[in-house]
Amino acid sequence: MNATNKYSQFENIEEEQLPIAKHKLYNWTHFAGLYAAEHVAATEFVIGATFVALGATTKDIILGLLIGNILAVLSWTFITSPIAVDTRLSLYTYLNKIAGDSMTNLYNWANVIIFTVISAAMITVSSTAVRFAFNIPAQLNWYPTNVWFILIVLCVGAVVVSIAIYGFKAVSKFSAICAPWLFVMFVCGAFVLLPALSLEVLGETLPKGWSDFITLGDKSIWTGVNSEGKPGIGLVEVVGFAWAANTITHFGLIDMALLRFAKKKVYGLSTSTGMMFGHYLAWISAGIMGAGAAVIIGKSIVELDPGDVAYYALGWSGFIIVIVAGWTTAVANLYRAGLAAQAIFYNNSRKKTTIIVGLVTVVVACFPFVFSQILPLLTFAGLIVVPVGGIVFAEHQIFPKINYTRYWARYRKLSFNTPAVASWVLGLVFGFGLNALNVMSFFYLFIPTWIFTIVVYTLLAGRYGAKNKYPEEEAKENKRNKDIEKFQEEKAKEHVVHLKDNTSLTKVLRVISILVLIITVVLASTVLFGSSNESAYIENREVFYKYAFVCTIIYFITTIWVLKRGDSLQN
């Protein structure tokens, strides 16, 4: 008897609604590339300027961002990854097992809206670079004022949607191509514009040591004075900002959608590529680039858009980095939005729901206000999602330890989980109430909100049936899980083993792609360390602009060629 006959009930279920099969799991390198690309994004230009506007000091930035991003990595590793690997489900599907249809649909709608807007903002950011290249006026109103800008958004958005519809594999491949180049370019941008700052503040092209660098930072970048001329944020706030920046994905468990593909729980540590290279180095580099571009243009850093900063840091490669950095983040978030939408319209495929959500995303991206409000959106979105992460964490991790029954609402056949809905609402009231009362820094509100929701849900669930035992239902659940495993084992026999392309041409192409990245770093290092005076600096900078762009073109040609050759080999 074949798998189709024996497990026909699973054949009719959309694949995204089932646990990820063992033969579809990925090694840590996939997640390292995925997180590096997603978190070295166009928003880093904005956040780099934000720290300047908030008035952090140089030492607070260097130490605070390090601590905060390490805490974020640990949050993914010890909160998100274990649940994702245990269940092999996205949060959207797993929440349905816990909270029932009513709350799940409400929550999924919230996620569709959140990730649609985030994706739209990233498409808008990418479009600013193209706008700059074609001398289209800056879009300063909440609505578009130029037809050509709308056409650019439609073209940029089409690329994002076309990648996202092909699922996790396409997203990870795209990220793997972009991540090394993005990291190199952010570092090079800081190298290229640091001499401009040094000339302005120190009168020479290169700080002589660490103390000079701190002086340079304190006087021209992270001055300790905010945009209103008042003392800015301190170390504690910087730590909280870095930790809270991605609460929606780690404490909020949204990244179960990605980490469910991980072979091991420890692969949560792969997020360090995004946090250390992306948020840590990229935020610092973005601050340097923004301040340097402001010196050259003669404007304040907060008046510049990503296209301005990237162009003066990287030349024509700057246009590409803003476009690509926007794409990588938009693709990952549109993938999440498609999953959430598919969990609502479960009779439709993820590809279909992603296309529909993608079309809406592109329309929203035409309105520039989305990008200008991205930071408040991320902050409030995190506070909305974190209570739900607490509910899932309580049910999955705490209930078995206190002898409560996991999936009790499902076993009771409740379509409306009163404790879950009540806990979410109370968690929101608690979190936003603390914010209204100004009890503590907004950046840390997610911690007491998460703990509060866990406690409330545990107490309420106990009163509604979580303390009871459901042996018959548990036996059925265990049997279903075993049947799914057997079904997937049968399906795995039809799985084509991917061959590794080790042909000579492919090896040469890979070497060339690595070599051009090294050349780019050498060119940027020459600008930083080989400019004895202002005229030499300007000359070296022009050389970098020219040849770094050539290297960029070669890099993408060779890496995409390698990818195509690999795909041809499988076919």
C-alpha positions as CSV (number, residue, x, y, z in Angstrom):
1,M,0.0,0.0,0.0
2,N,1.5,3.3,-1.0
3,A,1.6,6.5,1.1
4,T,-1.2,8.1,-0.8
5,N,-3.7,5.3,0.2
6,K,-2.5,4.7,3.7
7,Y,-2.2,8.3,4.8
8,S,-4.7,10.0,2.5
9,Q,-5.8,12.4,5.2
10,F,-2.4,14.0,5.2
11,E,-2.2,14.2,1.4
12,N,-5.1,16.7,1.5
13,I,-3.5,18.9,4.1
14,E,-1.4,21.9,2.9
15,E,2.2,21.0,3.6
16,E,2.8,24.2,5.7
17,Q,0.2,22.9,8.2
18,L,2.3,19.8,9.0
19,P,5.5,19.5,10.9
20,I,8.6,19.9,8.7
21,A,9.8,16.5,7.5
22,K,13.3,15.3,8.5
23,H,14.5,15.3,4.9
24,K,13.7,19.0,4.6
25,L,15.8,20.2,7.5
26,Y,18.8,22.5,7.1
27,N,22.3,22.9,8.6
28,W,23.4,25.9,10.6
29,T,25.0,27.6,7.5
30,H,21.5,28.2,6.0
31,F,20.4,30.1,9.1
32,A,23.7,32.0,9.4
33,G,23.2,33.3,5.8
34,L,19.5,33.9,6.3
35,Y,19.9,36.0,9.5
36,A,23.0,37.8,8.2
37,A,21.1,39.0,5.1
38,E,17.9,39.9,6.8
39,H,19.5,41.9,9.6
40,V,22.0,43.7,7.5
41,A,19.2,45.7,6.0
42,A,18.2,49.1,4.7
43,T,16.7,49.9,8.1
44,E,20.3,49.9,9.5
45,F,20.8,53.2,7.8
46,V,17.8,54.6,9.7
47,I,18.7,53.0,13.0
48,G,22.2,54.3,12.7
49,A,20.9,57.8,12.5
50,T,18.4,57.1,15.3
51,F,21.2,56.5,17.8
52,V,22.7,59.8,16.8
53,A,19.3,61.6,17.2
54,L,18.8,59.9,20.6
55,G,22.1,61.2,21.9
56,A,24.0,58.1,22.9
57,T,27.7,58.4,23.6
58,T,30.4,56.4,21.7
59,K,31.3,54.1,24.6
60,D,27.6,53.4,25.3
61,I,27.1,52.5,21.7
62,I,30.1,50.2,21.5
63,L,29.4,48.4,24.8
64,G,25.6,48.6,24.9
65,L,25.0,47.3,21.4
66,L,27.3,44.4,22.1
67,I,25.5,43.4,25.3
68,G,22.0,43.9,23.8
69,N,22.7,41.9,20.7
70,I,24.2,39.0,22.7
71,L,21.0,39.0,24.8
72,A,18.9,38.8,21.6
73,V,20.9,35.8,20.3
74,L,20.4,34.1,23.6
75,S,16.7,34.8,23.4
76,W,16.4,33.1,20.0
77,T,18.6,30.2,21.3
78,F,16.8,29.5,24.5
79,I,13.2,30.6,23.9
80,T,12.4,30.4,20.1
81,S,14.6,27.6,18.8
82,P,13.7,24.9,21.3
83,I,9.9,25.3,20.7
84,A,10.4,25.5,16.9
85,V,12.6,22.3,16.8
86,D,10.3,20.4,19.2
87,T,7.2,21.1,17.2
88,R,8.5,21.7,13.6
89,L,5.5,24.0,13.2
90,S,5.2,27.7,12.5
91,L,3.8,29.8,15.4
92,Y,0.6,30.3,13.3
93,T,-0.1,26.6,13.1
94,Y,1.1,25.8,16.6
95,L,-1.0,28.6,18.2
96,N,-4.1,27.0,16.6
97,K,-3.5,23.8,18.5
98,I,-3.3,25.8,21.7
99,A,-5.7,28.7,21.4
100,G,-8.3,27.6,18.8
101,D,-9.6,29.2,15.7
102,S,-10.9,32.5,17.1
103,M,-7.8,33.8,18.7
104,T,-5.5,32.3,16.1
105,N,-7.4,34.1,13.3
106,L,-7.3,37.4,15.2
107,Y,-3.6,37.0,15.9
108,N,-2.8,35.9,12.3
109,W,-4.6,39.0,11.0
110,A,-2.4,41.1,13.2
111,N,0.7,39.4,11.9
112,V,-0.4,39.8,8.3
113,I,-0.8,43.5,8.8
114,I,2.5,43.9,10.8
115,F,4.7,42.0,8.3
116,T,2.9,43.5,5.3
117,V,3.8,47.0,6.5
118,I,7.4,46.0,7.4
119,S,7.9,44.5,4.0
120,A,6.3,47.5,2.4
121,A,8.6,49.8,4.3
122,M,11.7,47.9,3.1
123,I,10.4,48.1,-0.5
124,T,10.0,51.8,-0.1
125,V,13.6,52.1,1.3
126,S,14.9,50.2,-1.7
127,S,13.0,52.5,-4.0
128,T,14.7,55.5,-2.5
129,A,18.0,54.4,-3.9
130,V,16.5,54.0,-7.4
131,R,14.8,57.4,-7.0
132,F,18.2,59.0,-6.1
133,A,19.8,57.4,-9.2
134,F,17.2,58.8,-11.6
135,N,17.0,62.2,-9.9
136,I,13.3,61.7,-8.9
137,P,12.3,64.1,-6.2
138,A,12.3,62.9,-2.6
139,Q,8.9,61.7,-1.4
140,L,8.3,63.8,1.7
141,N,4.5,63.5,2.0
142,W,2.6,60.5,3.4
143,Y,1.4,59.9,-0.2
144,P,3.4,59.5,-3.5
145,T,3.8,62.7,-5.5
146,N,5.6,61.3,-8.5
147,V,4.4,58.7,-11.0
148,W,7.9,57.5,-11.7
149,F,8.4,56.7,-8.0
150,I,5.3,54.5,-8.1
151,L,6.6,52.6,-11.1
152,I,9.9,52.1,-9.3
153,V,8.1,50.7,-6.2
154,L,6.1,48.3,-8.5
155,C,9.3,47.0,-10.1
156,V,11.2,46.7,-6.8
157,G,8.2,45.0,-5.2
158,A,7.8,42.5,-8.0
159,V,11.3,41.1,-7.3
160,V,10.4,40.7,-3.6
161,V,7.2,38.9,-4.2
162,S,8.7,36.6,-6.9
163,I,11.3,35.4,-4.4
164,A,9.0,35.1,-1.4
165,I,6.4,32.9,-3.2
166,Y,8.9,30.1,-3.6
167,G,9.2,29.6,0.1
168,F,12.0,29.0,2.6
169,K,14.4,27.5,0.2
170,A,14.3,30.4,-2.2
171,V,14.5,32.9,0.7
172,S,17.6,31.2,2.2
173,K,19.3,31.0,-1.2
174,F,18.7,34.6,-1.9
175,S,20.0,35.5,1.5
176,A,23.1,33.3,1.1
177,I,24.1,35.3,-2.0
178,C,23.5,38.7,-0.5
179,A,24.8,38.3,3.1
180,P,28.6,38.3,2.4
181,W,28.4,41.3,0.1
182,L,26.2,43.3,2.4
183,F,28.5,42.8,5.3
184,V,31.6,43.8,3.3
185,M,29.9,46.9,1.9
186,F,28.7,48.2,5.3
187,V,32.2,47.8,6.7
188,C,33.7,49.4,3.6
189,G,31.3,52.3,3.8
190,A,32.5,53.1,7.3
191,F,36.1,52.9,6.1
192,V,35.5,55.3,3.3
193,L,33.7,58.0,5.3
194,L,35.7,57.8,8.5
195,P,38.5,60.0,7.1
196,A,36.0,62.7,6.2
197,L,34.9,62.8,9.8
198,S,38.4,62.7,11.1
199,L,39.4,65.6,8.9
200,E,36.5,67.6,10.2
201,V,37.1,66.9,13.9
202,L,40.8,66.0,14.3
203,G,42.3,67.8,11.3
204,E,43.9,64.6,9.9
205,T,42.6,61.6,7.9
206,L,43.0,58.9,10.5
207,P,42.5,58.7,14.3
208,K,45.9,57.8,15.9
209,G,44.4,55.4,18.4
210,W,41.4,54.3,20.4
211,S,41.2,57.5,22.4
212,D,41.2,59.5,19.2
213,F,38.4,57.3,17.8
214,I,36.3,57.9,21.0
215,T,36.9,61.6,20.8
216,L,35.9,61.6,17.1
217,G,32.8,59.7,17.9
218,D,31.8,61.8,20.8
219,K,32.3,65.1,18.9
220,S,30.8,64.2,15.5
221,I,28.6,61.0,15.7
222,W,27.4,59.8,19.1
223,T,27.7,63.1,21.0
224,G,25.6,62.3,24.1
225,V,23.2,65.1,23.2
226,N,19.9,64.4,21.5
227,S,18.3,66.2,18.6
228,E,16.7,68.6,21.1
229,G,20.0,69.6,22.6
230,K,19.4,67.7,25.8
231,P,21.4,64.8,27.4
232,G,20.6,61.6,25.5
233,I,20.1,58.0,26.3
234,G,22.6,56.0,28.3
235,L,24.1,52.5,28.4
236,V,20.9,50.8,29.8
237,E,18.7,52.3,27.1
238,V,21.2,51.2,24.3
239,V,21.2,47.7,25.7
240,G,17.4,47.6,25.8
241,F,17.1,49.1,22.3
242,A,19.3,46.3,20.8
243,W,17.6,43.6,22.8
244,A,14.0,44.8,22.1
245,A,14.6,45.5,18.4
246,N,13.6,41.9,17.5
247,T,11.3,40.9,20.3
248,I,8.6,40.3,17.8
249,T,10.7,37.4,16.4
250,H,12.3,35.9,19.5
251,F,10.2,36.5,22.6
252,G,7.2,36.8,20.3
253,L,8.2,33.4,18.7
254,I,7.5,34.6,15.1
255,D,10.8,33.0,14.0
256,M,9.5,29.6,14.7
257,A,8.6,29.9,11.0
258,L,12.3,29.9,10.1
259,L,13.9,27.8,12.9
260,R,11.4,24.9,12.5
261,F,13.7,24.0,9.6
262,A,16.8,23.7,11.9
263,K,18.3,20.3,12.5
264,K,19.3,21.2,16.0
265,K,18.1,23.6,18.7
266,V,21.6,25.0,19.1
267,Y,21.2,26.5,15.6
268,G,19.5,29.4,17.3
269,L,23.1,30.7,17.8
270,S,23.2,31.2,14.0
271,T,21.2,34.4,14.6
272,S,24.5,35.8,15.9
273,T,25.5,36.5,12.3
274,G,22.5,38.9,12.0
275,M,23.1,40.4,15.5
276,M,26.9,40.8,15.6
277,F,27.5,41.5,11.9
278,G,24.2,43.1,11.2
279,H,22.9,45.0,14.2
280,Y,26.2,45.5,15.9
281,L,28.7,46.3,13.2
282,A,26.1,47.6,10.7
283,W,24.5,50.0,13.2
284,I,27.9,51.4,14.1
285,S,29.0,51.6,10.5
286,A,25.7,53.3,9.5
287,G,26.3,55.9,12.2
288,I,29.8,56.6,10.8
289,M,28.5,56.6,7.2
290,G,25.6,58.9,8.1
291,A,27.8,61.4,10.0
292,G,30.4,61.3,7.2
293,A,27.8,61.9,4.5
294,A,26.3,64.8,6.5
295,V,29.8,66.4,6.7
296,I,30.3,66.1,2.9
297,I,26.7,67.3,2.0
298,G,26.6,69.9,4.7
299,K,23.3,68.7,6.3
300,S,22.3,67.1,9.6
301,I,22.4,63.2,9.6
302,V,18.7,63.1,10.5
303,E,17.9,65.0,7.2
304,L,19.4,62.3,5.0
305,D,17.6,59.3,3.5
306,P,19.3,55.9,2.9
307,G,20.0,56.8,-0.7
308,D,22.0,59.9,0.2
309,V,24.1,58.1,2.8
310,A,24.8,55.0,0.7
311,Y,25.8,57.0,-2.3
312,Y,28.4,59.2,-0.5
313,A,29.8,56.1,1.3
314,L,29.9,53.6,-1.6
315,G,29.2,55.4,-4.9
316,W,27.1,53.5,-7.3
317,S,27.5,50.4,-5.2
318,G,25.5,52.4,-2.6
319,F,22.4,52.3,-4.7
320,I,22.7,48.5,-5.0
321,I,23.2,48.0,-1.2
322,V,20.1,50.0,-0.4
323,I,18.1,48.0,-2.9
324,V,19.5,44.6,-1.9
325,A,19.3,45.3,1.8
326,G,15.7,46.3,1.5
327,W,15.0,43.2,-0.6
328,T,16.5,40.8,1.9
329,T,14.4,42.1,4.8
330,A,11.3,42.5,2.7
331,V,11.5,38.9,1.3
332,A,11.8,37.3,4.8
333,N,9.0,39.4,6.2
334,L,6.7,38.8,3.2
335,Y,7.4,35.0,3.6
336,R,6.2,35.4,7.3
337,A,3.1,37.4,6.2
338,G,2.3,34.7,3.6
339,L,2.5,32.0,6.3
340,A,0.1,34.0,8.6
341,A,-2.3,34.6,5.7
342,Q,-2.2,30.9,4.8
343,A,-3.0,29.9,8.4
344,I,-6.2,32.0,8.1
345,F,-7.2,30.9,4.6
346,Y,-6.0,27.3,5.1
347,N,-7.8,26.0,2.1
348,N,-5.4,28.0,-0.1
349,S,-1.7,27.3,-0.7
350,R,1.0,29.4,0.9
351,K,2.1,30.5,-2.6
352,K,-1.3,31.9,-3.5
353,T,-1.7,33.7,-0.2
354,T,1.8,35.1,-0.5
355,I,1.0,36.5,-3.9
356,I,-2.2,38.2,-2.7
357,V,-0.4,39.6,0.4
358,G,2.5,40.6,-1.9
359,L,0.2,42.6,-4.1
360,V,-1.2,44.5,-1.1
361,T,2.3,45.1,0.2
362,V,3.5,46.7,-3.1
363,V,0.5,49.0,-3.0
364,V,1.2,50.0,0.6
365,A,4.9,50.6,-0.3
366,C,3.9,53.4,-2.7
367,F,3.0,55.5,0.4
368,P,6.3,56.9,2.0
369,F,4.8,57.4,5.4
370,V,5.2,53.6,6.0
371,F,9.0,53.9,5.9
372,S,9.1,57.1,8.1
373,Q,7.1,55.3,10.8
374,I,9.0,52.0,10.8
375,L,10.7,52.3,14.1
376,P,7.5,53.1,16.2
377,L,5.8,50.3,14.2
378,L,8.5,47.7,15.2
379,T,8.4,48.8,18.8
380,F,4.7,48.6,19.2
381,A,4.4,45.5,17.1
382,G,6.8,43.7,19.5
383,L,4.7,44.7,22.5
384,I,1.5,43.4,20.7
385,V,3.1,40.0,19.8
386,V,5.1,39.3,23.0
387,P,2.1,38.3,25.2
388,V,1.2,35.6,22.6
389,G,4.8,34.4,22.8
390,G,4.3,34.1,26.5
391,I,1.2,32.1,26.1
392,V,2.8,29.6,23.8
393,F,6.0,29.4,26.0
394,A,3.8,28.7,29.0
395,E,1.9,25.9,27.3
396,H,4.9,24.3,25.7
397,Q,7.6,24.6,28.3
398,I,5.9,25.2,31.6
399,F,2.8,23.1,31.5
400,P,4.6,19.7,31.3
401,K,6.8,20.7,34.3
402,I,3.9,21.6,36.5
403,N,1.8,18.6,35.5
404,Y,-0.7,20.5,33.3
405,T,-1.9,19.1,30.0
406,R,-0.5,20.6,26.9
407,Y,-3.2,21.2,24.2
408,W,-6.0,20.9,26.8
409,A,-8.2,23.3,24.9
410,R,-7.9,21.2,21.7
411,Y,-8.7,18.1,23.7
412,R,-11.8,19.8,25.1
413,K,-12.7,20.9,21.5
414,L,-12.8,24.5,22.4
415,S,-12.9,26.9,19.4
416,F,-12.6,29.8,21.8
417,N,-9.8,29.6,24.4
418,T,-11.0,32.1,27.0
419,P,-7.7,32.0,29.1
420,A,-5.6,32.6,26.0
421,V,-7.7,35.5,24.7
422,A,-8.0,37.0,28.2
423,S,-4.3,36.7,28.9
424,W,-3.4,38.4,25.6
425,V,-5.8,41.3,26.3
426,L,-4.6,41.6,29.9
427,G,-1.0,41.4,28.7
428,L,-1.6,44.3,26.3
429,V,-3.3,46.4,29.0
430,F,-0.4,45.6,31.4
431,G,2.3,46.4,28.9
432,F,0.8,49.6,27.4
433,G,-0.3,50.6,30.9
434,L,3.2,50.5,32.1
435,N,4.2,52.6,29.1
436,A,1.5,55.2,29.9
437,L,2.5,55.4,33.5
438,N,6.2,55.7,32.4
439,V,7.2,53.2,35.1
440,M,10.3,52.0,33.2
441,S,12.1,52.4,29.9
442,F,9.9,51.5,26.9
443,F,12.7,49.3,25.6
444,Y,12.3,46.8,28.5
445,L,8.5,46.6,28.7
446,F,8.5,43.3,26.8
447,I,10.1,41.5,29.8
448,P,7.5,42.2,32.5
449,T,4.7,41.9,29.9
450,W,6.0,38.5,28.9
451,I,6.3,37.3,32.5
452,F,2.9,38.7,33.4
453,T,1.1,37.0,30.5
454,I,2.8,33.6,31.4
455,V,1.6,33.9,35.0
456,V,-2.0,34.9,34.0
457,Y,-2.4,32.3,31.3
458,T,-1.1,29.5,33.6
459,L,-3.5,30.5,36.4
460,L,-6.5,30.8,34.1
461,A,-5.7,27.7,32.1
462,G,-5.6,25.7,35.3
463,R,-9.1,26.9,36.2
464,Y,-10.5,26.1,32.7
465,G,-9.2,22.5,32.3
466,A,-5.4,22.4,31.9
467,K,-5.0,20.6,35.3
468,N,-7.2,17.7,34.0
469,K,-5.9,14.6,32.2
470,Y,-7.1,13.6,28.7
471,P,-5.6,10.1,28.2
472,E,-7.8,9.2,25.2
473,E,-7.2,12.5,23.4
474,E,-3.5,12.3,24.1
475,A,-3.3,8.8,22.7
476,K,-5.0,10.0,19.5
477,E,-2.6,13.0,19.2
478,N,0.5,10.7,19.7
479,K,-0.8,8.3,17.0
480,R,-1.5,11.2,14.6
481,N,2.1,12.4,15.1
482,K,3.5,9.0,14.5
483,D,1.4,8.6,11.4
484,I,2.6,12.0,10.1
485,E,6.2,10.8,10.6
486,K,5.6,7.6,8.7
487,F,3.8,9.5,5.9
488,Q,6.8,11.8,5.6
489,E,9.2,8.9,5.6
490,E,7.3,7.4,2.7
491,K,7.4,10.8,1.0
492,A,11.1,11.1,1.6
493,K,11.7,8.1,-0.6
494,E,10.5,10.2,-3.5
495,H,12.8,13.0,-2.4
496,V,15.6,13.8,-4.9
497,V,19.0,14.0,-3.2
498,H,20.6,17.2,-4.2
499,L,24.0,16.9,-5.8
500,K,26.9,19.2,-4.9
501,D,28.4,21.0,-7.9
502,N,32.2,20.5,-7.7
503,T,33.0,21.2,-11.3
504,S,36.0,23.2,-12.2
505,L,34.1,26.1,-13.6
506,T,32.0,26.4,-10.5
507,K,35.0,26.3,-8.3
508,V,36.6,29.1,-10.3
509,L,33.4,31.2,-10.1
510,R,33.4,30.8,-6.3
511,V,37.0,31.8,-6.1
512,I,36.3,34.9,-8.2
513,S,33.3,35.9,-6.0
514,I,35.5,35.7,-2.9
515,L,38.4,37.5,-4.6
516,V,36.3,40.5,-5.6
517,L,35.1,40.9,-2.0
518,I,38.7,40.9,-0.8
519,I,39.6,43.4,-3.4
520,T,36.7,45.7,-2.3
521,V,37.9,45.5,1.3
522,V,41.5,46.3,0.2
523,L,40.3,49.3,-1.8
524,A,38.3,50.6,1.3
525,S,41.3,50.0,3.5
526,T,43.5,52.0,1.2
527,V,41.0,54.9,1.6
528,L,41.2,54.6,5.4
529,F,44.9,53.8,5.9
530,G,46.5,55.1,2.7
531,S,45.2,58.7,2.6
532,S,47.9,61.0,4.0
533,N,46.0,64.2,3.4
534,E,42.7,65.4,2.1
535,S,43.6,65.4,-1.6
536,A,44.9,61.8,-1.4
537,Y,41.7,60.9,0.5
538,I,39.5,62.3,-2.2
539,E,41.5,60.6,-4.9
540,N,41.5,57.2,-3.1
541,R,37.7,57.5,-2.5
542,E,37.0,58.1,-6.2
543,V,39.1,55.0,-7.0
544,F,37.1,53.0,-4.5
545,Y,33.8,54.2,-5.9
546,K,34.8,53.1,-9.4
547,Y,36.3,49.7,-8.8
548,A,34.1,48.7,-5.9
549,F,31.1,49.0,-8.3
550,V,32.9,46.8,-10.8
551,C,33.6,44.3,-8.1
552,T,29.9,44.4,-7.1
553,I,28.8,43.6,-10.6
554,I,31.3,40.7,-10.9
555,Y,30.3,39.3,-7.4
556,F,26.6,39.1,-8.3
557,I,27.3,37.7,-11.8
558,T,29.5,34.9,-10.4
559,T,27.3,34.0,-7.4
560,I,24.1,33.9,-9.4
561,W,25.9,31.8,-12.1
562,V,27.0,29.3,-9.4
563,L,23.4,29.1,-8.1
564,K,22.0,28.6,-11.6
565,R,24.6,25.8,-12.3
566,G,23.7,24.1,-9.1
567,D,20.0,24.3,-9.9
568,S,20.7,22.9,-13.4
569,L,22.6,20.0,-11.9
570,Q,19.6,19.1,-9.7
571,N,17.3,19.2,-12.7
